[in-house]
């Protein structure tokens, strides 16, 4: 069973927004056994949408569109669908009541005729109720293929997918079982890892596929299998993972099943009843953002200080000026002092600290671009480690975040 995702919107094509909808849809569809044949981004033009639908149905059983359902003149998706399915718009009174209710409760400006017209929907569509917005979803069946149109607003689309779309797909089609499991490694590049595990990879069963997923200091190894019985797939994949772990034991950080390393760290901290804080300079809050993006972070994550300037390091974290003057902002002693300062300020069990030179010029004491120190304060004491993360600013920041997670993970596990 294959699906094609079609993202509609000029804002995607000009790089104004990131197409996170396709990422979400691909993950959710994969979980229920639907493969993605292709992901396409197209402009808000009726003829282009119609052409995209014609092309997509040659490749896929399910075509899911996102975007172009708003109230303005550039939102033409439902008009394109009417033309494609030889249909017309009719007023849906339930949706109209829902739209008017949203404006009464949550919108300060008066409802307009354009807003009301969002209740005019194709007569052949099964309407998917959007509880969080005014753009209803639509479900069409044509020649045994399913066409789904969803709002482009991510949280509205995600709720519709979970509540309406996935259950309907599972009812409509007989789906195979798909199973993925991902090995987390840190510290070696993909080519080195590939050399280590070449013999194991060569002997993998034909039903199991291996993918290397490198990302700035870490490589994830994803094993995938498809078949009729999920338990059988799990057993086969798990057997292969047990065989490869001894070959990569020094860089092995466990496995993930749709869980990131920060999620695994968070789960461990919660189970231990421990807490965490951060003091970030060169990473500018990126570590804290990763942790707080998960619900329930307040149960273990107590706070973070972005202390970019010298004065903020001294006034907020209590780092002694003499340490900075002697060693420089980018140094092991300062990273350690920052970690201890965060640990004391937030009364946390663990504290991560980063200080580094992300570029483009050398640091105050001649530190090369890419020089980073990461400090970790724990109940056992404090340590700092030095790294060189390269000469690209974005790379330095992202690699530092990943390295900080690795250090904390090793301390916890």
Sine and cosine of phi, psi and omega as CSV:
sin_phi,cos_phi,sin_psi,cos_psi,sin_omega,cos_omega
0.00,0.00,0.84,-0.55,-0.08,-1.00
-0.85,-0.52,0.54,-0.84,0.04,-1.00
-0.80,-0.60,0.49,-0.87,0.15,-0.99
-0.87,-0.50,0.67,-0.74,0.01,-1.00
-0.96,-0.27,0.78,-0.62,-0.01,-1.00
-0.85,-0.52,0.93,-0.38,0.02,-1.00
-0.99,-0.12,0.83,-0.56,-0.08,-1.00
-0.95,-0.31,0.81,-0.59,0.05,-1.00
0.44,-0.90,0.81,-0.59,0.05,-1.00
-0.89,0.45,-0.46,0.89,-0.01,-1.00
-0.90,0.45,-0.45,0.89,0.08,-1.00
-0.97,0.25,-0.69,0.72,-0.08,-1.00
-0.92,0.40,-0.50,0.87,0.00,-1.00
-1.00,-0.08,0.09,1.00,0.06,-1.00
0.98,0.19,0.28,0.96,-0.02,-1.00
-0.96,0.29,-0.54,0.84,0.08,-1.00
-0.73,-0.68,0.36,-0.93,0.06,-1.00
-1.00,-0.04,0.67,-0.74,-0.04,-1.00
-0.99,0.16,0.97,0.26,0.03,-1.00
-0.97,0.24,-0.34,0.94,-0.02,-1.00
-0.88,0.48,-0.67,0.75,-0.02,-1.00
-0.92,0.40,-0.59,0.81,0.04,-1.00
-0.89,0.46,-0.74,0.67,0.01,-1.00
-0.88,0.48,-0.75,0.66,-0.03,-1.00
-0.88,0.48,-0.68,0.73,-0.01,-1.00
-0.87,0.49,-0.69,0.73,0.01,-1.00
-0.90,0.44,-0.73,0.69,-0.07,-1.00
-0.93,0.37,-0.65,0.76,0.02,-1.00
-0.92,0.38,-0.63,0.78,0.02,-1.00
-0.87,0.49,-0.59,0.81,-0.01,-1.00
-0.88,0.48,-0.50,0.87,-0.05,-1.00
-0.98,-0.20,0.17,0.99,0.11,-0.99
1.00,-0.08,0.28,0.96,0.03,-1.00
-0.98,-0.20,0.84,-0.55,0.04,-1.00
-1.00,0.08,0.54,-0.84,0.06,-1.00
-1.00,-0.06,0.87,-0.49,0.00,-1.00
-0.99,0.16,-0.61,0.79,-0.05,-1.00
-0.24,-0.97,0.49,-0.87,0.13,-0.99
-0.87,-0.50,0.81,-0.59,-0.08,-1.00
-0.81,-0.59,0.64,-0.77,0.13,-0.99
-0.89,-0.46,0.75,-0.66,-0.08,-1.00
-0.69,-0.72,0.22,-0.98,-0.03,-1.00
-0.99,0.16,0.31,-0.95,0.05,-1.00
-0.98,0.19,0.89,0.45,0.02,-1.00
-0.74,-0.67,0.74,-0.67,-0.14,-0.99
-0.84,0.54,-0.72,0.70,-0.05,-1.00
-0.92,0.39,-0.53,0.85,0.03,-1.00
-0.95,0.32,-0.63,0.77,0.04,-1.00
-0.89,0.46,-0.71,0.71,0.00,-1.00
-0.89,0.47,-0.68,0.73,0.04,-1.00
-0.89,0.46,-0.64,0.77,0.00,-1.00
-0.90,0.43,-0.62,0.78,0.04,-1.00
-0.91,0.42,-0.67,0.74,0.04,-1.00
-0.86,0.51,-0.68,0.73,-0.01,-1.00
-0.94,0.33,-0.66,0.75,-0.06,-1.00
-0.90,0.43,-0.62,0.79,-0.06,-1.00
-0.94,0.34,-0.26,0.97,0.10,-0.99
-0.96,0.27,-0.36,0.93,-0.12,-0.99
-0.94,-0.35,-0.35,0.94,-0.22,-0.97
-0.67,-0.74,0.39,-0.92,0.08,-1.00
-1.00,0.02,-0.46,0.89,-0.04,-1.00
-0.80,-0.60,0.80,-0.60,0.04,-1.00
-0.89,-0.45,0.86,-0.51,-0.03,-1.00
-0.89,-0.45,0.85,-0.52,0.03,-1.00
-0.96,-0.29,0.60,-0.80,0.12,-0.99
-0.80,-0.60,0.67,-0.75,0.08,-1.00
0.99,-0.17,0.25,-0.97,0.07,-1.00
0.98,0.21,0.38,0.92,-0.03,-1.00
-0.92,-0.39,0.22,0.98,-0.01,-1.00
-0.96,0.27,-0.07,-1.00,-0.10,-0.99
-1.00,0.01,-0.07,1.00,-0.13,-0.99
-1.00,-0.07,0.15,-0.99,-0.14,-0.99
-0.92,0.40,-0.39,0.92,-0.01,-1.00
-0.99,0.10,-0.03,1.00,0.04,-1.00
-1.00,-0.08,0.99,-0.13,-0.18,-0.98
-0.89,-0.46,0.18,0.98,-0.11,-0.99
-0.86,0.51,-0.74,0.68,-0.07,-1.00
-0.93,0.36,-0.48,0.88,0.07,-1.00
-0.94,0.34,-0.62,0.79,0.07,-1.00
-0.91,0.42,-0.63,0.77,0.02,-1.00
-0.91,0.42,-0.64,0.77,0.04,-1.00
-0.87,0.49,-0.70,0.72,0.02,-1.00
-0.92,0.40,-0.64,0.77,-0.06,-1.00
-0.92,0.39,-0.62,0.78,-0.05,-1.00
-0.98,-0.21,0.25,0.97,-0.01,-1.00
0.78,0.62,0.83,0.55,-0.14,-0.99
-0.81,-0.59,-0.01,-1.00,0.06,-1.00
-0.58,-0.81,0.28,-0.96,-0.02,-1.00
-1.00,0.05,0.63,-0.78,0.11,-0.99
-0.73,-0.69,0.49,-0.87,-0.01,-1.00
-0.97,0.26,0.80,-0.61,0.08,-1.00
-0.98,-0.18,0.94,-0.33,-0.13,-0.99
-0.93,0.36,-0.51,0.86,0.05,-1.00
-0.91,0.41,-0.68,0.74,0.02,-1.00
-0.93,0.37,-0.63,0.77,0.03,-1.00
-0.87,0.49,-0.69,0.73,0.03,-1.00
-0.89,0.46,-0.63,0.78,0.03,-1.00
-0.89,0.45,-0.69,0.72,0.01,-1.00
-0.89,0.45,-0.72,0.69,0.00,-1.00
-0.90,0.44,-0.58,0.82,0.01,-1.00
-0.92,0.38,-0.63,0.78,0.05,-1.00
-0.87,0.49,-0.69,0.72,0.00,-1.00
-0.92,0.39,-0.61,0.79,0.02,-1.00
-0.90,0.44,-0.64,0.77,-0.13,-0.99
-1.00,0.01,-0.62,0.79,-0.24,-0.97
-0.85,-0.53,-0.22,0.98,-0.11,-0.99
-0.91,-0.42,0.76,-0.65,-0.06,-1.00
-0.99,0.14,-0.46,0.89,0.01,-1.00
-0.99,0.14,0.48,-0.88,0.00,-1.00
-0.91,0.41,0.51,-0.86,0.06,-1.00
-0.94,0.35,0.61,-0.79,-0.01,-1.00
-0.94,-0.35,0.18,-0.98,0.06,-1.00
-0.89,0.46,-0.56,0.83,0.04,-1.00
-0.87,0.49,-0.65,0.76,0.04,-1.00
-0.91,0.42,-0.68,0.73,0.00,-1.00
-0.89,0.45,-0.55,0.83,-0.02,-1.00
-0.92,0.40,-0.24,0.97,0.09,-1.00
-0.92,0.40,-0.27,0.96,0.07,-1.00
-0.99,0.12,-0.10,1.00,0.09,-1.00
-1.00,0.09,0.93,-0.37,-0.17,-0.99
-0.76,-0.65,0.41,-0.91,0.00,-1.00
-0.84,0.54,0.70,-0.72,-0.09,-1.00
-0.93,0.36,-0.44,0.90,-0.05,-1.00
-1.00,0.06,-0.09,1.00,-0.07,-1.00
-1.00,0.08,0.59,-0.81,0.28,-0.96
-1.00,0.09,0.84,-0.55,-0.12,-0.99
-0.99,0.11,0.73,-0.68,0.04,-1.00
-0.97,-0.26,0.89,-0.45,-0.13,-0.99
-0.95,0.31,0.83,-0.56,0.04,-1.00
-0.99,-0.12,0.99,-0.15,-0.11,-0.99
-0.94,0.34,-0.35,0.94,-0.09,-1.00
-0.98,-0.22,-0.07,1.00,-0.07,-1.00
-0.46,-0.89,-0.06,-1.00,-0.09,-1.00
-0.99,-0.12,-0.16,0.99,-0.02,-1.00
-0.99,-0.11,0.95,-0.31,0.00,-1.00
-0.95,0.30,0.47,-0.88,0.15,-0.99
-1.00,0.10,0.32,-0.95,-0.02,-1.00
-0.67,-0.74,0.61,-0.79,-0.03,-1.00
-0.79,-0.61,0.85,-0.52,0.04,-1.00
-0.88,-0.48,0.57,-0.82,0.19,-0.98
-0.87,-0.48,0.81,-0.59,-0.03,-1.00
-0.60,-0.80,0.89,-0.46,-0.01,-1.00
0.80,0.61,0.74,0.67,0.05,-1.00
0.93,0.37,0.08,1.00,0.08,-1.00
-0.97,-0.25,0.52,-0.86,-0.02,-1.00
-0.96,-0.29,0.75,-0.66,0.08,-1.00
-0.88,-0.47,0.81,-0.59,-0.06,-1.00
-0.83,-0.56,0.75,-0.66,0.05,-1.00
-0.88,-0.47,0.80,-0.60,-0.09,-1.00
-0.78,-0.62,0.44,-0.90,0.07,-1.00
-0.90,0.44,0.45,-0.89,-0.02,-1.00
-1.00,0.10,-0.28,0.96,0.02,-1.00
-0.91,0.41,0.87,-0.49,-0.18,-0.98
-0.81,0.59,-0.76,0.65,-0.09,-1.00
-0.94,0.35,-0.49,0.87,0.08,-1.00
-0.94,0.35,-0.72,0.69,0.00,-1.00
-0.88,0.48,-0.70,0.72,-0.05,-1.00
-0.89,0.46,-0.67,0.74,0.02,-1.00
-0.90,0.44,-0.67,0.74,0.04,-1.00
-0.89,0.47,-0.67,0.75,-0.01,-1.00
-0.88,0.47,-0.74,0.68,-0.06,-1.00
-0.94,0.35,-0.63,0.77,-0.10,-0.99
-1.00,0.07,-0.58,0.81,-0.14,-0.99
-0.91,-0.42,-0.78,0.63,-0.21,-0.98
-0.95,0.32,-0.79,0.61,-0.05,-1.00
-0.87,0.49,-0.72,0.69,0.05,-1.00
-0.87,0.50,-0.62,0.78,-0.01,-1.00
-0.93,0.37,-0.62,0.78,0.05,-1.00
-0.89,0.45,-0.68,0.74,0.00,-1.00
-0.91,0.40,-0.50,0.87,0.09,-1.00
-0.96,0.27,-0.59,0.81,-0.13,-0.99
-0.98,0.21,-0.57,0.82,-0.14,-0.99
-0.82,-0.57,0.46,-0.89,0.19,-0.98
-1.00,0.01,0.91,-0.42,-0.15,-0.99
-0.95,-0.30,0.58,-0.81,0.09,-1.00
-0.97,0.24,0.21,-0.98,0.11,-0.99
-1.00,0.01,0.68,-0.73,0.10,-1.00
-0.84,-0.55,0.63,-0.77,0.02,-1.00
-0.66,-0.75,0.77,-0.64,0.06,-1.00
-0.82,-0.57,0.62,-0.78,0.16,-0.99
-0.62,-0.79,0.68,-0.73,-0.15,-0.99
-0.87,-0.50,0.76,-0.65,0.06,-1.00
-1.00,-0.02,0.74,-0.67,0.03,-1.00
-0.99,-0.11,0.81,-0.58,0.10,-0.99
-0.78,-0.63,0.53,-0.84,0.04,-1.00
-0.70,-0.72,0.68,-0.74,0.18,-0.98
0.93,-0.37,-0.27,0.96,0.03,-1.00
-0.74,-0.67,0.48,-0.88,0.02,-1.00
-0.98,0.20,0.25,-0.97,-0.09,-1.00
-0.90,0.43,-0.57,0.82,-0.02,-1.00
-0.92,0.39,-0.61,0.79,0.03,-1.00
-0.92,0.39,-0.69,0.72,0.03,-1.00
-0.88,0.47,-0.69,0.72,0.00,-1.00
-0.86,0.52,-0.62,0.78,0.05,-1.00
-0.91,0.43,-0.64,0.77,-0.01,-1.00
-0.90,0.44,-0.64,0.77,-0.17,-0.99
-0.96,-0.29,0.30,0.95,-0.10,-1.00
-0.85,0.53,-0.72,0.70,-0.03,-1.00
-0.91,0.41,-0.66,0.75,0.04,-1.00
-0.89,0.46,-0.70,0.71,-0.01,-1.00
-0.89,0.45,-0.63,0.78,-0.01,-1.00
-0.89,0.46,-0.49,0.87,-0.06,-1.00
-0.99,-0.15,0.17,0.98,0.07,-1.00
-0.89,0.45,0.61,-0.79,0.10,-0.99
-0.86,0.52,0.50,-0.87,-0.02,-1.00
-0.87,0.50,-0.43,0.90,-0.04,-1.00
-0.97,0.22,-0.19,0.98,-0.04,-1.00
-0.93,-0.37,0.81,-0.59,0.01,-1.00
-0.95,-0.31,0.63,-0.77,0.01,-1.00
-0.93,-0.37,0.72,-0.69,0.07,-1.00
-0.80,-0.59,0.69,-0.73,0.09,-1.00
-1.00,-0.09,0.80,-0.60,-0.05,-1.00
-0.82,-0.57,1.00,0.09,-0.04,-1.00
-0.99,0.16,0.52,-0.86,0.03,-1.00
-0.29,-0.96,1.00,0.01,0.19,-0.98
0.71,0.71,0.97,0.24,0.08,-1.00
1.00,-0.09,-0.12,0.99,0.02,-1.00
-0.63,-0.77,0.45,-0.89,0.10,-1.00
-0.73,-0.68,0.80,-0.60,0.08,-1.00
-0.98,-0.20,0.70,-0.72,0.03,-1.00
-0.94,-0.34,0.94,-0.35,-0.07,-1.00
-0.98,-0.22,0.83,-0.56,0.10,-1.00
-0.98,-0.21,0.75,-0.66,-0.06,-1.00
-0.77,-0.64,0.59,-0.81,0.03,-1.00
-0.54,-0.84,0.53,-0.85,0.00,-1.00
-0.74,-0.67,0.67,-0.75,0.00,-1.00
-0.12,-0.99,-0.28,-0.96,-0.09,-1.00
-1.00,0.04,-0.56,0.83,-0.13,-0.99
-0.87,-0.49,0.88,-0.47,-0.07,-1.00
-0.88,0.47,-0.68,0.73,-0.03,-1.00
-0.87,0.50,-0.60,0.80,0.03,-1.00
-0.91,0.41,-0.68,0.74,0.03,-1.00
-0.88,0.48,-0.71,0.70,0.00,-1.00
-0.86,0.52,-0.69,0.72,-0.02,-1.00
-0.89,0.45,-0.71,0.71,-0.02,-1.00
-0.90,0.44,-0.69,0.72,0.00,-1.00
-0.92,0.39,-0.70,0.72,-0.01,-1.00
-0.89,0.46,-0.58,0.81,0.05,-1.00
-0.89,0.45,-0.65,0.76,0.00,-1.00
-0.94,0.35,-0.58,0.81,0.04,-1.00
-0.90,0.43,-0.65,0.76,0.04,-1.00
-0.88,0.48,-0.53,0.85,-0.01,-1.00
-0.96,0.27,-0.55,0.83,-0.10,-0.99
-1.00,0.03,-0.41,0.91,-0.06,-1.00
-0.81,0.59,-0.72,0.70,0.00,-1.00
-0.86,0.51,-0.41,0.91,-0.02,-1.00
-0.98,0.21,-0.33,0.94,-0.06,-1.00
-0.76,-0.65,0.46,0.89,-0.13,-0.99
-0.83,0.56,-0.60,0.80,-0.08,-1.00
-0.96,0.29,-0.30,0.95,0.00,-1.00
-0.88,-0.47,0.10,0.99,-0.08,-1.00
-0.99,0.14,0.78,-0.63,-0.01,-1.00
-0.85,-0.53,0.43,0.90,0.03,-1.00
0.99,-0.11,-0.19,-0.98,-0.01,-1.00
-0.84,-0.55,0.38,-0.93,0.06,-1.00
-0.77,-0.64,0.61,-0.79,0.13,-0.99
-0.84,-0.54,0.99,0.11,-0.10,-1.00
0.91,0.41,0.40,0.92,0.02,-1.00
-0.86,-0.52,0.72,-0.69,0.01,-1.00
-0.99,0.12,0.22,-0.98,0.00,-1.00
-0.91,0.42,-0.57,0.82,0.02,-1.00
-0.92,0.38,-0.51,0.86,0.07,-1.00
-0.93,0.38,-0.67,0.74,0.02,-1.00
-0.90,0.44,-0.65,0.76,0.05,-1.00
-0.89,0.45,-0.71,0.70,0.00,-1.00
-0.86,0.50,-0.70,0.71,0.00,-1.00
-0.88,0.47,-0.66,0.75,0.01,-1.00
-0.91,0.42,-0.70,0.71,0.02,-1.00
-0.87,0.49,-0.67,0.74,0.01,-1.00
-0.89,0.46,-0.70,0.71,-0.03,-1.00
-0.92,0.40,-0.53,0.85,0.03,-1.00
-0.99,0.14,-0.25,0.97,-0.09,-1.00
0.96,0.27,0.41,0.91,-0.02,-1.00
-0.98,-0.17,0.29,-0.96,-0.03,-1.00
-0.81,-0.58,0.28,-0.96,-0.09,-1.00
-0.66,-0.75,0.56,-0.83,0.17,-0.99
-0.66,-0.75,0.17,-0.98,-0.02,-1.00
-0.68,-0.73,0.47,-0.88,0.21,-0.98
-0.74,-0.67,0.92,-0.39,-0.13,-0.99
-0.87,-0.49,0.72,-0.69,0.12,-0.99
-0.93,-0.37,-0.97,0.23,-0.10,-1.00
-0.93,0.38,-0.40,0.92,0.00,-1.00
-1.00,0.03,-0.16,0.99,0.19,-0.98
0.83,0.56,0.52,0.86,0.02,-1.00
0.99,-0.10,0.05,1.00,-0.06,-1.00
-0.92,0.40,-0.56,0.83,0.02,-1.00
-0.92,0.38,-0.73,0.69,0.02,-1.00
-0.87,0.49,-0.64,0.77,0.00,-1.00
-0.87,0.50,-0.67,0.75,0.01,-1.00
-0.87,0.49,-0.70,0.71,-0.03,-1.00
-0.94,0.34,-0.70,0.72,-0.11,-0.99
-0.98,0.19,-0.09,1.00,0.08,-1.00
-0.96,0.28,-0.22,0.98,0.02,-1.00
-0.99,-0.14,0.69,-0.73,0.03,-1.00
-0.86,0.51,0.57,-0.82,0.06,-1.00
0.99,0.14,0.22,0.98,-0.05,-1.00
-0.89,0.45,-0.45,0.89,-0.05,-1.00
-0.91,0.42,-0.27,0.96,0.01,-1.00
-0.96,0.28,-0.28,0.96,0.03,-1.00
-0.71,-0.71,-0.43,0.90,-0.08,-1.00
-0.99,-0.14,0.93,-0.37,-0.15,-0.99
-1.00,0.00,-0.43,0.90,0.01,-1.00
0.30,-0.95,0.17,-0.99,-0.01,-1.00
-0.53,-0.85,0.58,-0.82,0.07,-1.00
-0.87,-0.50,0.82,-0.57,0.10,-0.99
-1.00,-0.07,0.99,-0.14,-0.11,-0.99
-0.95,-0.30,0.98,0.19,-0.10,-1.00
-0.97,0.23,-0.63,0.77,-0.05,-1.00
-1.00,-0.03,0.36,-0.93,0.02,-1.00
-0.86,0.51,-0.72,0.69,-0.04,-1.00
-0.86,0.51,-0.59,0.81,0.00,-1.00
-0.95,0.32,-0.52,0.85,0.07,-1.00
-0.91,0.42,-0.63,0.77,-0.03,-1.00
-0.98,0.18,-0.70,0.72,-0.10,-0.99
-0.98,0.20,-0.58,0.81,-0.05,-1.00
-1.00,0.00,-0.69,0.73,-0.09,-1.00
-0.99,-0.17,-0.20,0.98,0.01,-1.00
0.97,0.23,0.35,0.94,0.06,-1.00
-0.93,0.36,0.78,-0.63,-0.03,-1.00
-0.93,0.36,0.70,-0.71,-0.02,-1.00
-0.88,0.48,-0.52,0.85,-0.03,-1.00
-0.90,0.43,-0.54,0.84,0.03,-1.00
-0.92,0.38,-0.69,0.72,0.01,-1.00
-0.90,0.43,-0.68,0.73,-0.01,-1.00
-0.89,0.45,-0.60,0.80,-0.07,-1.00
-0.98,0.20,-0.68,0.74,-0.14,-0.99
-0.95,-0.32,-0.31,0.95,-0.08,-1.00
1.00,-0.05,0.40,-0.92,0.00,-1.00
-0.86,0.50,-0.62,0.78,-0.02,-1.00
-1.00,-0.08,1.00,0.01,-0.06,-1.00
-0.34,-0.94,0.33,-0.94,0.03,-1.00
-0.90,0.44,-0.72,0.69,0.01,-1.00
-0.86,0.51,-0.60,0.80,0.02,-1.00
-0.94,0.34,-0.65,0.76,0.05,-1.00
-0.87,0.49,-0.68,0.74,0.03,-1.00
-0.90,0.43,-0.69,0.73,0.00,-1.00
-0.91,0.42,-0.61,0.79,0.05,-1.00
-0.90,0.44,-0.68,0.73,0.01,-1.00
-0.89,0.45,-0.69,0.72,0.02,-1.00
-0.91,0.41,-0.60,0.80,0.02,-1.00
-0.90,0.44,-0.67,0.74,0.04,-1.00
-0.92,0.39,-0.66,0.75,0.03,-1.00
-0.86,0.51,-0.68,0.74,0.00,-1.00
-0.95,0.31,-0.70,0.71,-0.07,-1.00
-0.89,0.46,-0.70,0.72,-0.08,-1.00
-0.99,-0.13,-0.06,1.00,0.00,-1.00
0.82,0.57,0.72,0.69,-0.02,-1.00
-0.98,-0.17,0.34,-0.94,0.06,-1.00
-0.96,0.26,-0.66,0.75,0.00,-1.00
-0.85,-0.53,0.49,-0.87,0.09,-1.00
-0.56,-0.83,0.76,-0.65,0.08,-1.00
-0.98,-0.19,0.60,-0.80,0.06,-1.00
-0.67,-0.74,0.60,-0.80,0.06,-1.00
-0.76,-0.65,0.67,-0.74,0.15,-0.99
-0.55,-0.83,0.72,-0.70,-0.07,-1.00
-0.19,-0.98,0.09,-1.00,0.04,-1.00
-0.93,-0.37,0.98,-0.21,-0.01,-1.00
-1.00,0.08,-0.04,1.00,0.06,-1.00
0.99,-0.12,0.04,-1.00,0.21,0.98
-1.00,-0.04,-0.05,1.00,-0.04,-1.00
-0.90,-0.44,0.21,-0.98,0.01,-1.00
-0.90,0.44,0.36,-0.93,-0.03,-1.00
-0.98,0.19,-0.06,-1.00,-0.10,-0.99
-0.91,0.42,-0.41,0.91,0.02,-1.00
-0.87,-0.49,0.49,0.87,0.10,-0.99
0.99,0.13,0.23,0.97,0.01,-1.00
-0.90,0.43,0.71,-0.71,-0.01,-1.00
-0.93,0.38,0.49,-0.87,0.11,-0.99
-0.84,0.53,0.72,-0.69,-0.03,-1.00
0.99,-0.16,-0.17,0.99,0.03,-1.00
-0.95,0.31,0.81,-0.59,-0.04,-1.00
-0.68,-0.73,0.63,-0.77,0.15,-0.99
-0.87,-0.50,0.73,-0.69,0.03,-1.00
-0.88,-0.48,0.82,-0.57,0.02,-1.00
-0.96,-0.28,0.57,-0.82,0.08,-1.00
-0.72,-0.69,0.88,-0.47,0.12,-0.99
-0.98,-0.19,0.72,-0.70,-0.02,-1.00
-0.66,-0.75,0.08,-1.00,0.07,-1.00
-0.86,0.51,-0.34,0.94,-0.02,-1.00
-1.00,0.01,-0.18,0.98,-0.03,-1.00
0.65,-0.76,-0.39,-0.92,-0.05,-1.00
-0.70,-0.71,0.55,-0.83,0.07,-1.00
-0.60,-0.80,0.36,-0.93,0.11,-0.99
-0.68,-0.73,0.57,-0.82,-0.02,-1.00
-0.80,-0.61,0.58,-0.81,-0.02,-1.00
-0.97,-0.24,0.61,-0.79,0.02,-1.00
-0.63,-0.78,0.37,-0.93,0.24,-0.97
-0.88,-0.48,0.89,-0.46,-0.16,-0.99
-0.98,-0.20,0.22,0.97,0.03,-1.00
0.98,-0.18,-0.16,-0.99,-0.12,-0.99
-0.88,-0.47,0.20,0.98,0.07,-1.00
-0.97,-0.26,0.79,-0.62,-0.14,-0.99
-0.84,0.54,-0.75,0.66,0.00,-1.00
-0.89,0.46,-0.67,0.75,0.03,-1.00
-0.88,0.48,-0.69,0.72,-0.02,-1.00
-0.86,0.51,-0.74,0.68,-0.04,-1.00
-0.90,0.44,-0.76,0.65,-0.06,-1.00
-0.92,0.39,-0.63,0.78,0.01,-1.00
-0.93,0.36,-0.57,0.82,0.06,-1.00
-0.90,0.44,-0.67,0.74,0.04,-1.00
-0.86,0.51,-0.75,0.66,0.00,-1.00
-0.89,0.46,-0.64,0.76,-0.01,-1.00
-0.92,0.39,-0.61,0.79,0.03,-1.00
-0.89,0.46,-0.66,0.75,0.05,-1.00
-0.88,0.47,-0.66,0.75,0.00,-1.00
-0.88,0.48,-0.69,0.72,-0.01,-1.00
-0.89,0.46,-0.72,0.70,0.00,-1.00
-0.92,0.39,-0.63,0.78,0.02,-1.00
-0.86,0.51,-0.73,0.68,-0.01,-1.00
-0.88,0.47,-0.59,0.80,0.00,-1.00
-0.93,0.38,-0.54,0.84,-0.06,-1.00
-1.00,0.07,-0.55,0.84,-0.11,-0.99
-0.96,-0.29,0.00,0.00,0.00,0.00
